[in-house]
């Protein structure tokens, strides 16, 4: 006999994007087979865009460019073989590539008060659902914002935009074939907000008033160029322009004022878009003039038999006007009466006092004079004799700092050369801070050795020290040096210490806190600034910075908290460093809506449901469909990772009750289920057939049973259903009995048996390891009997 033709390779179901090529192919065992192709049950002789090809044993159906008309079920028949497969043409939403690139890479810029219209045309199989989102929340129509949609286009219109509309927007296009999301950025530029207050009065004297403010919290999307400063006298209506400062200067000094007159000041910020509203100060009263403070005691420069030369320094408090001169007074030591030395104030800070009596000891004091009058007099100078000078000691030699720590400095020096036999009796050590002109003695008594330790200093404090030798003829000339307690800290550029503990992308569940700690270093201590999407943080955000760590805290995350956060360091010396990270707020999905069941195709059920409201903000949301066959039976997964709202179950057994439920899922977990309450059942239809009685011709028509199609071995996974079938012939119609390992299955409820016109099927429900074994079907009638056997293998889930 001629061997039968069989299939080496069957057709395989495929999914293809619309416009892409597709190919179905099968391989038969004989080269002389002429095949026929069918689509959806109809024979194909020719079809637009479809080519039939045969190369040896391989038969192909080639589609150059897949369209919707090419979707369907295809069948190849040739000789003794037949094989089927389906082509699904996917047509997800699409947007022009150039438009997509421009939208995602170039921000849309608009001026405040102007209208904005963002129009995005799209293609794809309808219906296409569209949504516009900002900060993960779907936008709807209100007094300013409108969302329009046609079959080919979606448009977002903002009638009068403002700075609140800045941020990241997302357009979501969705159909049964997939989801397309487009991220775009909208920038709204405006005049700046007013400078940040309050206005501080840094200086208020009879000559000057200096005010200070802070930059605006929002520069309007354009950098501030300068500040305008104005003044209004209390009681008047008009404002006077005083001047302007560059963007880097947030202080202003004016000398145009009247003594004890009150004023208001206001400051405006200016950028390329315009001038901000004004920041106004409270009432500021110009200070009245004040006389100078007391100078330090004058110093003795030199003396003769009838003169003493003294010098002094400007007092620390000069009053509210310029010093015009000094009043110098003298008295004999031991008396209380001070006498003027000159009739008019002395303009210099040095004076030779004449007309003194030889051998008398004198004291001197000075007082500064300005427009407000004469100030307080200084304390008396050291007493000194009016006599010809003897040679005083020379300067100490090799004065230096031998050691220092955080609170002290140790000095050493060498003795001066002895002049004319004036031996040194001791050493006077004095000190003054860098910001003070006054010298103070470090010790009550003179130092006797050529070294000393000056204590009580602050860490890294710079001071001036001087040492002079003392003898019977008076003090010698001082030797001076600069010293510092401990080492000054070096300048360290600001640097964020980003390591593995600092994440660049955070997913936070809604309601949970957002807490981000970022360590940093820098000297001097850098200034820390936090931003969200380039704007100041919302009022709910708390920022704390201490001990080289800055922390952002939002105690209960909201969906609007999603975005880009930036921390910025600056040290006031032009050195800056930034770090940005993304925060995405999500939550366990809300449950799907009501479930509907329909039998669109015989022996199937189509499950549809209302989408979960979480679809508005959750990109990665999908659905799982489950079923069970009794109210208390176990649930089985029918479909997972479903991104639309429909699923069709095809293996429905007539006469059986089904319950269905749908669960929404994302990365955080699953929602509560939506469930059907009433069971779904497809009624069994009884096969009706008629028997045409043939006239007896004298020939016996009885035939023993025979298997037209025998049983085949099966391998299934634990928990799934197994369908075993065969075809039987014979006359009279044979009786069919199923066995497993020689056990009759007719009355076993775990098995479902059918016999439709000789096509016999056995369904194993929820197969377990106990169902593994040899199955046999017996066909018998009054003429004879026949058997067919096959083995069922059960595999685990893993």
For each residue, the residues with C-beta under 8 A, 3 or more apart:
1:
2:
3:
4: 79 80
5: 28 29 30 33 78 79 80 81
6: 28 29 80 81
7: 10 26 27 28 29 81 83
8: 27 28 29 57
9: 25 26 27
10: 7 26 83 85
11: 24 25 26 74 76 83 84 85
12: 24 85
13: 85 86 87 88
14: 22 24 85 86 87 88
15: 87 88 90
16: 20 21 22 63 66 87 88 89 90
17: 20 66 89 90 91 92
18: 66 67 68 89 90 91 125
19: 65 66 67
20: 16 17 65 66
21: 16 62 63 64 65 66
22: 14 16 62 63 66 70 87
23: 60 61 62 63
24: 11 12 14 60 61 74 76 85 87
25: 9 11 58 59 60 61
26: 7 9 10 11 58 59 76 83
27: 7 8 9 57 58 59
28: 5 6 7 8 33 35 57 59 78 79 81
29: 5 6 7 8 57
30: 5 33 57 79
31: 56 57
32:
33: 5 28 30 59 78 79 81
34: 78
35: 28 54 59 76 77 78
36: 43 44 76 77 78
37: 43 44 52 61 74 75 76
38: 41 42 43 44 74 75 76 77
39: 42 44 47 72 73 74 75
40: 72 73
41: 38 73 75
42: 38 39
43: 36 37 38
44: 36 37 38 39 47 50 52
45:
46: 50
47: 39 44 50 70
48: 69
49: 63 64 65 67 70
50: 44 46 47 61 62 63 70
51: 61 62 63 64
52: 37 44 59 60 61 62
53: 59 60 61 62
54: 35 58 59 60
55: 58 60
56: 31
57: 8 27 28 29 30 31
58: 25 26 27 54 55
59: 25 26 27 28 33 35 52 53 54 76 78
60: 23 24 25 52 53 54 55
61: 23 24 25 37 50 51 52 53 74 76
62: 21 22 23 50 51 52 53
63: 16 21 22 23 49 50 51 66 70 87
64: 21 49 51
65: 19 20 21 49
66: 16 17 18 19 20 21 22 63 70 71 87 89
67: 18 19 49 70 89
68: 18 71 89 91 125
69: 48
70: 22 47 49 50 63 66 67 87 89
71: 66 68 87 88 89
72: 39 40 86 87
73: 39 40 41 84 85 86
74: 11 24 37 38 39 61 84 85 86 87
75: 37 38 39 41 82 83 84
76: 11 24 26 35 36 37 38 59 61 81 82 83 84
77: 35 36 38 81 82
78: 5 28 33 34 35 36 59 81
79: 4 5 28 30 33
80: 4 5 6
81: 5 6 7 28 33 76 77 78
82: 75 76 77
83: 7 10 11 26 75 76
84: 11 73 74 75 76
85: 10 11 12 13 14 24 73 74
86: 13 14 72 73 74
87: 13 14 15 16 22 24 63 66 70 71 72 74
88: 13 14 15 16 71
89: 16 17 18 66 67 68 70 71
90: 15 16 17 18 177 178
91: 17 18 68 124 125 175 177
92: 17 124 125 175 177 178 179 180
93: 122 123 124 128 173 174 175 177 178 179 180
94: 122 123 124 180
95: 99 100 120 121 122 123 173 180 182
96: 99 100 121
97: 100 101
98: 101 102
99: 95 96 102 103 120 121
100: 95 96 97 103 104 182
101: 97 98 104 105
102: 98 99 105 106
103: 99 100 106 108 120 182 184
104: 100 101 182 183 184
105: 101 102
106: 102 103
107: 184 185 186 187
108: 103 116 118 184 185 186 187
109: 187 188 189
110: 114 116 161 186 187 188 189
111: 114 188 189 190 273
112: 161 162 163 188 189 190 191 220 273
113: 160 161 162 190
114: 110 111 160 161
115: 157 158 159 160 161
116: 108 110 156 157 158 161 165 186
117: 155 156 157 158
118: 108 155 156 157 169 184 186
119: 153 154 155
120: 95 99 103 153 154 155 171 182
121: 95 96 99 152 153
122: 93 94 95 128 130 152 153 154 173 180
123: 93 94 95 152
124: 91 92 93 94 128 173 175 177 180
125: 18 68 91 92 128 175 176 177
126: 151 175
127: 175
128: 93 122 124 125 151 173 174 175
129: 172 173 174 175
130: 122 147 149 154 171 172 173 174
131: 138 171 172 174 616
132: 138 139 147 154 156 169 170 171 172
133: 136 137 138 139 169 170 171 172 616 617
134: 137 139 167 168 169 170
135: 167 168 559 560 562 563
136: 133 170 559 560 562 584 585 617
137: 133 134 559 560 616 617
138: 131 132 133 616 617
139: 132 133 134 145 147 156
140: 145 147
141: 145 146 147
142: 145
143: 159
144: 158 159 160 161
145: 139 140 141 142 156 157 158 159
146: 141 156 157 159
147: 130 132 139 140 141 154 155 156 157
148: 154 155 157
149: 130 153 154 155
150: 153 154
151: 126 128
152: 121 122 123
153: 119 120 121 122 149 150
154: 119 120 122 130 132 147 148 149 150 171 173
155: 117 118 119 120 147 148 149
156: 116 117 118 132 139 145 146 147 169 171
157: 115 116 117 118 145 146 147 148
158: 115 116 117 144 145 161 165
159: 115 143 144 145 146
160: 113 114 115 144
161: 110 112 113 114 115 116 144 158 165 186 188
162: 112 113 165 188 190
163: 112 166 188 190 218 220 221 535
164:
165: 116 158 161 162 186 188
166: 163 186 187 188 221 533 534 535
167: 134 135 185 186 533 563
168: 134 135 183 184 185 533 563 564
169: 118 132 133 134 156 183 184 185 186
170: 132 133 134 136 181 182 183 184
171: 120 130 131 132 133 154 156 181 182 184
172: 129 130 131 132 133 179 180 181 619
173: 93 95 122 124 128 129 130 154 179 180 181 182
174: 93 128 129 130 131 178 179 180 643 644
175: 91 92 93 124 125 126 127 128 129 178 644
176: 125 644 646
177: 90 91 92 93 124 125
178: 90 92 93 174 175 643
179: 92 93 172 173 174 619 643
180: 92 93 94 95 122 124 172 173 174
181: 170 171 172 173 619
182: 95 100 103 104 120 170 171 173
183: 104 168 169 170
184: 103 104 107 108 118 168 169 170 171
185: 107 108 167 168 169
186: 107 108 110 116 118 161 165 166 167 169
187: 107 108 109 110 166 221
188: 109 110 111 112 161 162 163 165 166 221
189: 109 110 111 112 220 221 222 273
190: 111 112 113 162 163 220 221 273 274
191: 112 220 271 273 274 275 276
192: 216 218 219 220 222 224 269 270 271 276
193: 216 217 218 219 220 269 276 277
194: 197 216 267 268 269 276 277 278 279
195: 213 214 215 216 227 250 267 268 269 276 279
196: 213 214 215 216 217 279
197: 194 213 214 279
198: 279 281 282
199: 211 212 213 265 267 279 280 281 282
200: 211 212 213
201: 204 209 210 211 281 284
202: 210 211 212 251
203: 208 209 210 253
204: 201 209 210 284 285 286 287
205: 208 209 287 320
206: 259 286 287 288 289 290 319 320 321
207: 255 320 321
208: 203 205 253 254 255
209: 201 203 204 205 253 254 257 263 284 286
210: 201 202 203 204 251 252 253 254
211: 199 200 201 202 229 251 252 265 267 281 284
212: 199 200 202 250 251
213: 195 196 197 199 200 227 250 251 267 279
214: 195 196 197 250
215: 195 196 219 224 247 250 269
216: 192 193 194 195 196 219 224 269 276
217: 193 196 536
218: 163 192 193 535 536
219: 192 193 215 216 222 223 224 269 271
220: 112 163 189 190 191 192 193 271 273 276
221: 163 166 187 188 189 190 273
222: 189 192 219 271 272 273
223: 219 247 271
224: 192 215 216 219 227 247 269 270 271
225: 247 270 271 272
226: 244 245 246 247 270
227: 195 213 224 244 245 247 249 250 252 267 268 269 270
228: 241 244 267 268 270 275
229: 211 241 242 243 244 245 252 254 265 266 267
230: 239 240 241 242 265 266 267 268 278
231: 239 240 242 254 256 263 264 265 266
232: 236 237 238 239 240 263 264 265 266
233: 236 240 261 262 263
234: 261 262 263 264 283
235:
236: 232 233
237: 232
238: 232
239: 230 231 232 266
240: 230 231 232 233
241: 228 229 230
242: 229 230 231 252 254 256
243: 229 252 254
244: 226 227 228 229 270
245: 226 227 229 249 250 251 252
246: 226 249
247: 215 223 224 225 226 227
248:
249: 227 245 246 252
250: 195 212 213 214 215 227 245
251: 202 210 211 212 213 245
252: 210 211 227 229 242 243 245 249 267
253: 203 208 209 210
254: 208 209 210 229 231 242 243 257
255: 207 208
256: 231 242
257: 209 254 261 263 286
258: 261 286
259: 206 286 287 288 289
260: 285 286 287 288
261: 233 234 257 258 285 286
262: 233 234 283 284 285 286
263: 209 231 232 233 234 257 283 284 285 286
264: 231 232 234 280 281 282 283 284
265: 199 211 229 230 231 232 280 281 284
266: 229 230 231 232 239 278 279 280 281
267: 194 195 199 211 213 227 228 229 230 252 278 279
268: 194 195 227 228 230 275 276 277 278 279
269: 192 193 194 195 215 216 219 224 227 275 276
270: 192 224 225 226 227 228 244 274 275 276
271: 191 192 219 220 222 223 224 225 274
272: 222 225
273: 111 112 189 190 191 220 221 222
274: 190 191 270 271
275: 191 228 268 269 270
276: 191 192 193 194 195 216 220 268 269 270
277: 193 194 268
278: 194 230 266 267 268
279: 194 195 196 197 198 199 213 266 267 268
280: 199 264 265 266
281: 198 199 201 211 264 265 266 284
282: 198 199 264
283: 234 262 263 264
284: 201 204 209 211 262 263 264 265 281
285: 204 260 261 262 263
286: 204 206 209 257 258 259 260 261 262 263
287: 204 205 206 259 260 290 320
288: 206 259 260 320
289: 206 259 319 320 321 370 371 372
290: 206 287 319 320 372
291: 319 370 372 373 374 375 376
292: 315 317 318 319 323 367 368 369 370 375 376
293: 315 316 317 318 319 368 375 376
294: 315 367 375 376 377 378 379
295: 298 312 313 314 315 326 366 367 368 378
296: 312 313 315 378 379 437 438
297: 312 365 378 379 380 381 382
298: 295 310 311 312 328 364 365 366 378 381
299: 310 311 312 381 382
300: 303 308 309 310 381 382 384
301: 309 310 311 350
302: 308 309 389
303: 300 307 308 309 384 385 386 387 389
304: 307 308 386 387 388 389
305: 358 386 387 388
306: 354 355 356 357 358 386
307: 303 304 352 353 354 356 386
308: 300 302 303 304 352 353 356 362 364 384 386
309: 300 301 302 303 350 351 352 353
310: 298 299 300 301 328 350 351 353 364 366 381
311: 298 299 301 349 350 351
312: 295 296 297 298 299 326 349 350 366 378
313: 295 296 349 437 438
314: 295 318 323 349 368 437
315: 292 293 294 295 296 318 323 368 375 378
316: 293 436 437 438
317: 292 293
318: 292 293 314 315 322 323 368 370
319: 206 289 290 291 292 293 323 368 370 372 375
320: 205 206 207 287 288 289 290 370 372
321: 206 207 289 370 371 372
322: 318 370 371
323: 292 314 315 318 319 326 368 369 370
324: 345 347 369 370 371
325: 344 345 346 347 368 369
326: 295 312 323 345 346 347 349 366 367 368 369
327: 340 342 345 346 366 367 369 374 377
328: 298 310 340 341 342 346 351 353 364 365 366
329: 338 339 340 341 364 365 366 367 377
330: 338 339 341 353 362 363 364
331: 335 336 337 338 339 362 363 380
332: 335 360 361 362 363
333: 361 362 363 383
334:
335: 331 332
336: 331
337: 331
338: 329 330 331 365 377
339: 329 330 331
340: 327 328 329 343
341: 328 329 330 351 353 364
342: 327 328 345 346 351
343: 340
344: 325
345: 324 325 326 327 342 369
346: 325 326 327 328 342 351
347: 324 325 326
348: 351
349: 311 312 313 314 326
350: 301 309 310 311 312
351: 309 310 311 328 341 342 346 348
352: 307 308 309
353: 307 308 309 310 328 330 341 356 362 364
354: 306 307
355: 306
356: 306 307 308 353 360 362 386
357: 306 360 386
358: 305 306 386 387
359: 385 386 387
360: 332 356 357 385 386
361: 332 333 383 384 385 386
362: 308 330 331 332 333 353 356 383 384 385 386
363: 330 331 332 333 380 381 382 383
364: 298 308 310 328 329 330 341 353 380 381
365: 297 298 328 329 338 377 378 379 380 381
366: 295 298 310 312 326 327 328 329 377 378
367: 292 294 295 326 327 329 374 375 376 377 378
368: 292 293 295 314 315 318 319 323 325 326 374 375
369: 292 323 324 325 326 327 345 373 374 375
370: 289 291 292 318 319 320 321 322 323 324 373 375
371: 289 321 322 324
372: 289 290 291 319 320 321
373: 291 369 370
374: 291 327 367 368 369
375: 291 292 293 294 315 319 367 368 369 370
376: 291 292 293 294 367
377: 294 327 329 338 365 366 367
378: 294 295 296 297 298 312 315 365 366 367
379: 294 296 297 365
380: 297 331 363 364 365 383
381: 297 298 299 300 310 363 364 365 384
382: 297 299 300 363
383: 333 361 362 363 380
384: 300 303 308 361 362 381
385: 303 359 360 361 362
386: 303 304 305 306 307 308 356 357 358 359 360 361 362
387: 303 304 305 358 359
388: 304 305
389: 302 303 304 392 473 474
390: 420 422 472 473 474
391: 419 420 422 473
392: 389 419 422 471 473 474 475 476 477
393: 416 418 419 422 424 468 469 470 471 473 475 476
394: 416 417 419 469 476 477
395: 416 468 469 476 477 478 479
396: 399 413 414 415 416 427 450 467 468 469 476 479
397: 413 414 415 416 479
398: 412 413 414
399: 396 411 412 413 467 479 480 481
400: 411 412 413 481
401: 404 409 410 411 481 483
402: 410 411 412 451
403: 409 410
404: 401 408 409 410 483 484 485 486
405: 408 485 486
406: 457 459 460 485 486
407: 455 456 457 458 459 485
408: 404 405 453 454 455 456 457 485
409: 401 403 404 453 454 457 463 465 483 484 485
410: 401 402 403 404 451 452 453 454
411: 399 400 401 402 429 451 452 453 454 465 467 483
412: 398 399 400 402 450 451
413: 396 397 398 399 400 427 450 451 467 479
414: 396 397 398 450
415: 396 397 424 450 469
416: 393 394 395 396 397 424 469 476
417: 394
418: 393 421 422 423 424
419: 391 392 393 394 422
420: 390 391
421: 418
422: 390 391 392 393 418 419 471 472 473
423: 418 471
424: 393 415 416 418 427 469 470 471
425: 446 470 471 472
426: 445 446 447 448 469 470
427: 396 413 424 446 447 448 450 452 467 468 469 470
428: 441 446 447 467 468 470 475
429: 411 441 442 443 447 452 454 465 466 467
430: 439 440 441 442 465 466 467 478
431: 439 440 442 454 463 464 465 466
432: 436 437 438 439 440 463 464
433: 436 461 462 463 464
434: 462 463 464
435:
436: 316 432 433
437: 296 313 314 316 432
438: 296 313 316 432
439: 430 431 432 466
440: 430 431 432
441: 428 429 430 444
442: 429 430 431 452 454 465
443: 429 446 447 452
444: 441
445: 426
446: 425 426 427 428 443 470
447: 426 427 428 429 443 451 452
448: 426 427
449: 452
450: 396 412 413 414 415 427
451: 402 410 411 412 413 447
452: 410 411 427 429 442 443 447 449
453: 408 409 410 411
454: 408 409 410 411 429 431 442 457 463 465
455: 407 408
456: 407 408
457: 406 407 408 409 454 461 463 485
458: 407 461 485
459: 406 407 485 486
460: 406 484 485 486 487 488 489
461: 433 457 458 484 485
462: 433 434 482 483 484
463: 409 431 432 433 434 454 457 482 483 484 485
464: 431 432 433 434 480 481 482 483
465: 409 411 429 430 431 442 454 480 481 482 483
466: 429 430 431 439 478 479 480 481
467: 396 399 411 413 427 428 429 430 478 479
468: 393 395 396 427 428 475 476 477 478 479
469: 393 394 395 396 415 416 424 426 427 475 476
470: 393 424 425 426 427 428 446 474 475 476
471: 392 393 422 423 424 425 474 476
472: 390 422 425
473: 389 390 391 392 393 422
474: 389 390 392 470 471
475: 392 393 428 468 469 470 478
476: 392 393 394 395 396 416 468 469 470 471
477: 392 394 395 468
478: 395 430 466 467 468 475
479: 395 396 397 399 413 466 467 468
480: 399 464 465 466
481: 399 400 401 464 465 466
482: 462 463 464 465
483: 401 404 409 411 462 463 464 465
484: 404 409 460 461 462 463 487 488
485: 404 405 406 407 408 409 457 458 459 460 461 463
486: 404 405 406 459 460
487: 460 484
488: 460 484
489: 460 492 523
490: 523
491: 523 524 573
492: 489 495 521 522 523
493: 522 571 575 577
494: 520 521 522 526 569 570 571 575 576 577
495: 492 520 521 522 569 577
496: 518 519 520 567 569 577 578 579
497: 518 519 520 521
498: 502 518 579
499: 502
500:
501:
502: 498 499 516 517 518 579 581
503: 506 581
504: 580 581 582
505: 581 582 584
506: 503 514 516 581 582 583 584
507: 584 586 667
508: 512 514 557 561 583 584 585 586
509: 512 557 585 586 587 588 668
510: 557 558 559 585 586 587
511: 556 557 587
512: 508 509 556 557
513: 553 554 555 556 557
514: 506 508 552 553 554 557 561 583
515: 551 552 553
516: 502 506 551 552 565 581
517: 502 549 550 551
518: 496 497 498 502 549 550 551 567 579
519: 496 497 548 549
520: 494 495 496 497 526 528 548 549 550 569
521: 492 494 495 497 548
522: 492 493 494 495 525 526 569 571
523: 489 490 491 492
524: 491 571 572
525: 522
526: 494 520 522 569 570 571
527: 569 570 571 572
528: 520 543 545 550 567 568 569
529: 567 568 570
530: 537 541 543 550 552 565 566 567 568
531: 534 535 536 537 565 566 568
532: 535 536 537 538 541 563 564 565 566
533: 166 167 168 563 564
534: 166 531 564 566
535: 163 166 218 531 532
536: 217 218 531 532
537: 530 531 532 541 543 552
538: 532 541 554 560 561
539:
540: 554 555
541: 530 532 537 538 552 553 554
542: 552 553 554 555
543: 528 530 537 550 551 552 553
544: 550 551 553
545: 528 549 550 551
546: 549
547:
548: 519 520 521
549: 517 518 519 520 545 546
550: 517 518 520 528 530 543 544 545 567
551: 515 516 517 518 543 544 545
552: 514 515 516 530 537 541 542 543 565 567
553: 513 514 515 541 542 543 544
554: 513 514 538 540 541 542 557 561
555: 513 540 542
556: 511 512 513
557: 508 509 510 511 512 513 514 554 561 585
558: 510 561 585
559: 135 136 137 510 562 585 617
560: 135 136 137 538
561: 508 514 538 554 557 558 583 585
562: 135 136 559 583 584 585
563: 135 167 168 532 533 582 583
564: 168 532 533 534 580 581 582 583
565: 516 530 531 532 552 580 581 582 583
566: 530 531 532 534 578 579 580
567: 496 518 528 529 530 550 552 578 579
568: 528 529 530 531 576 577 578
569: 494 495 496 520 522 526 527 528 576 577 578
570: 494 526 527 529 575 576
571: 493 494 522 524 526 527 575
572: 524 527
573: 491
574:
575: 493 494 570 571
576: 494 568 569 570
577: 493 494 495 496 568 569
578: 496 566 567 568 569
579: 496 498 502 518 566 567
580: 504 564 565 566
581: 502 503 504 505 506 516 564 565
582: 504 505 506 563 564 565
583: 506 508 514 561 562 563 564 565
584: 136 505 506 507 508 562
585: 136 508 509 510 557 558 559 561 562
586: 507 508 509 510 617 618 666 667 668
587: 509 510 511 614 668
588: 509 666 668 669 670 671
589: 612 614 618 621 664 665 666 670 671
590: 612 613 614 664 671
591: 612 663 664 671 672 673 674
592: 595 609 610 611 612 623 645 662 663 664 671 674
593: 609 610 611 612 674
594: 609 610 674
595: 592 607 608 609 660 661 662 674 675 676
596: 607 608 609
597: 605 606 607 660 676 680
598: 605 606 608
599: 602 604 605 606 682
600: 604 606 648
601: 604 606 648 650
602: 599
603: 650 652 654 682
604: 599 600 601 648 649 650 652
605: 597 598 599 648 649 652 658 660 680 682
606: 597 598 599 600 601 646 647 648 649
607: 595 596 597 625 646 647 648 649 660 662
608: 595 596 598 645 646
609: 592 593 594 595 596 623 645 662 674
610: 592 593 594 645
611: 592 593 615 645
612: 589 590 591 592 593 615 621 664 671
613: 590 616
614: 587 589 590 617 618 621 664 666 671
615: 611 612 618 621
616: 131 133 137 138 613
617: 133 136 137 138 559 586 614
618: 586 589 614 615 621 666
619: 172 179 181
620: 666 667
621: 589 612 614 615 618 664 665 666
622: 640 641 642 643 664 665 666
623: 592 609 642 643 645 647 662 663 664 665
624: 637 639 640 641 642 662 663 665 670
625: 607 637 638 639 640 642 647 649 660 661 662
626: 635 636 637 638 660 661 662 663 673
627: 635 636 638 649 658 659 660 661
628: 633 634 635 636 658 659
629: 633 656 657 658 659 765
630: 633 657 659
631: 659 679
632:
633: 628 629 630
634: 628 766
635: 626 627 628 661
636: 626 627 628 719 766
637: 624 625 626 640
638: 625 626 627 647 649 660
639: 624 625 642 647
640: 622 624 625 637
641: 622 624
642: 622 623 624 625 639 647
643: 174 178 179 622 623
644: 174 175 176
645: 592 608 609 610 611 623
646: 176 606 607 608
647: 606 607 623 625 638 639 642
648: 600 601 604 605 606 607
649: 604 605 606 607 625 627 638 652 658 660
650: 601 603 604
651: 721
652: 603 604 605 649 656 658 682
653: 656 752 763
654: 603 682 683 684 685
655: 681 682 683 684
656: 629 652 653 681
657: 629 630 679 680 681
658: 605 627 628 629 649 652 679 680 681
659: 627 628 629 630 631 675 676 679 680
660: 595 597 605 607 625 626 627 638 649 675 676 680
661: 595 625 626 627 635 673 674 675 676
662: 592 595 607 609 623 624 625 626 673 674
663: 591 592 623 624 626 670 671 672 673 674
664: 589 590 591 592 612 614 621 622 623 670 671
665: 589 621 622 623 624 669 670 671
666: 586 588 589 614 618 620 621 622 669
667: 507 586 620
668: 509 586 587 588
669: 588 665 666
670: 588 589 624 663 664 665
671: 588 589 590 591 592 612 614 663 664 665
672: 591 663
673: 591 626 661 662 663
674: 591 592 593 594 595 609 661 662 663
675: 595 659 660 661
676: 595 597 659 660 661 679 680
677:
678:
679: 631 657 658 659 676
680: 597 605 657 658 659 660 676
681: 655 656 657 658
682: 599 603 605 652 654 655
683: 654 655
684: 654 655
685: 654
686:
687: 756 757
688:
689: 757
690:
691:
692:
693:
694: 697 701
695:
696:
697: 694
698:
699:
700:
701: 694 731
702: 731 732 781 782 783
703: 706 729 730 731 783
704: 730 781 783 784 785 786
705: 728 729 730 734 779 780 781 783 784 785 786
706: 703 728 729 730 786
707: 710 726 727 728 729 779 786 788
708: 727 728 729 758
709: 725 726 727
710: 707 726 788 790
711: 724 725 726 775 776 777 788 789 790
712: 724 790
713: 790 791 792 793
714: 722 724 790 792 793
715: 792 793 795
716: 720 721 722 764 767 792 793 794 795
717: 720 767 794 795 796 797
718: 767 768 769 794 795 796 797
719: 636 766 767 768 797
720: 716 717 766 767
721: 651 716 763 764 765 766 767
722: 714 716 763 764 767 771 792
723: 761 762 763
724: 711 712 714 761 762 763 764 775 790 792
725: 709 711 759 760 761 762
726: 707 709 710 711 759 760 777 788
727: 707 708 709 758 759 760
728: 705 706 707 708 734 736 758 760 777 779 786
729: 703 705 706 707 708 758
730: 703 704 705 706 733 734 779 781 783 784 786
731: 701 702 703 781 783
732: 702 781 782 783
733: 730 758 781
734: 705 728 730 779 780 781 785 786
735: 779 780 781
736: 728 753 755 760 777 778 779
737: 744 746 777 778 780
738: 744 745 746 751 753 762 775 776 777 778
739: 742 743 744 745 775 776 777 778
740: 743 745 771 773 774 775 776
741: 773 774
742: 739 776
743: 739 740
744: 737 738 739 747
745: 738 739 740 748 751 753 762
746: 737 738 753
747: 744
748: 745 751
749:
750: 764 765 771
751: 738 745 748 762 763 764 765
752: 653 762 763 765
753: 736 738 745 746 760 761 762 763
754: 760 761
755: 736 758 759 760 761
756: 687 759 761
757: 687 689
758: 708 727 728 729 733 755
759: 725 726 727 755 756
760: 725 726 727 728 736 753 754 755 777 779
761: 723 724 725 753 754 755 756
762: 723 724 725 738 745 751 752 753 775 777
763: 653 721 722 723 724 751 752 753
764: 716 721 722 724 750 751 767 771 792
765: 629 721 750 751 752
766: 634 636 719 720 721
767: 716 717 718 719 720 721 722 764 771 792 794
768: 718 719 771 794
769: 718 772 794
770:
771: 722 740 750 764 767 768 792 794
772: 769 792 793 794
773: 740 741 791 792
774: 740 741 789 790 791 792
775: 711 724 738 739 740 762 789 790 791 792
776: 711 738 739 740 742 787 788 789
777: 711 726 728 736 737 738 739 760 762 787 788
778: 736 737 738 739 785 786 787
779: 705 707 728 730 734 735 736 760 785 786 787
780: 705 734 735 737 784 785 786
781: 702 704 705 730 731 732 733 734 735 784 785
782: 702 732
783: 702 703 704 705 730 731 732
784: 704 705 730 780 781
785: 704 705 734 778 779 780 781
786: 704 705 706 707 728 730 734 778 779 780
787: 776 777 778 779
788: 707 710 711 726 776 777
789: 711 774 775 776
790: 710 711 712 713 714 724 774 775
791: 713 773 774 775
792: 713 714 715 716 722 724 764 767 771 772 773 774 775
793: 713 714 715 716 772
794: 716 717 718 767 768 769 771 772
795: 715 716 717 718
796: 717 718
797: 717 718 719
798:
